[in-house]
């Protein structure tokens, strides 16, 4: 039975990806930082499918010791989806150092921790797929989202570099740079801001979590020769 670890799976894109992999028969290992009750509901939904086991962990993705402790309970993984992430909206000059560290550690350092710990298992299997969740702001930079953009830009080059390191070992490393996906992460937008954003998206709408999960699934099932890519899925934004 194939195995997948998805970080930040209590809601949004991570939750939908977890449901998709579980539906396809993967054993799922899911994490969250502070929302274990929500994650338990995801597990209940997966258990009700009756397809494959689901294991949940309250594990702060930016705390290396916690992640290492969790990995002691994981088998070698087939797929890792580095999805946990936070946004920060505001002017850079008003951002505190603690807020900067929080964004960079959650969105970027967490990828180092998970990858460092999952690679030995993938090497032992002779195969693996690492999928890092990025953003269009990591490609282009977004106003009022400097730290977030820097963290996702880091994710993009982390992905390209690690892909080169792991290609000889049949482990593919790719990122998906999503545009605006309709999740709680965009919950701070009021109706007018939401509409203004939609007006800028050629597809005329936000993406759905189902579309995001489908993209993650497709990438997990692509040939390993597809590696080191930042696949942008943004409705043309
Ligand atoms: P969300 O806020 O709905 O979900 C985020 C998930 O990450 C939650 O399950 C949360 O518990 C988890 N999380 C946050 N900090 C964590 C930590 N320290 N340790 C473990 N888990 C943690 O957000 P979403 O929209 O589903 O975003 C998922 C990913 O997609 C993020 O990396 C985000 O940057 C990226 N993304 C989202 C959008 C969008 O428009 N929604 C666009 C581009 C990229």
Boltz pocket constraint, residues with backbone or C-beta under 6 A from the ligand:
constraints:
  - pocket:
      binder: B
      contacts: [[A, 7], [A, 8], [A, 9], [A, 10], [A, 11], [A, 12], [A, 13], [A, 14], [A, 31], [A, 32], [A, 33], [A, 34], [A, 35], [A, 59], [A, 60], [A, 61], [A, 62], [A, 82], [A, 83], [A, 84], [A, 85], [A, 86], [A, 87], [A, 106], [A, 133], [A, 134], [A, 135], [A, 136], [A, 176], [A, 177], [A, 178], [A, 179], [A, 180], [A, 181], [A, 182], [A, 183], [A, 184], [A, 185], [A, 186]]
      max_distance: 6.0
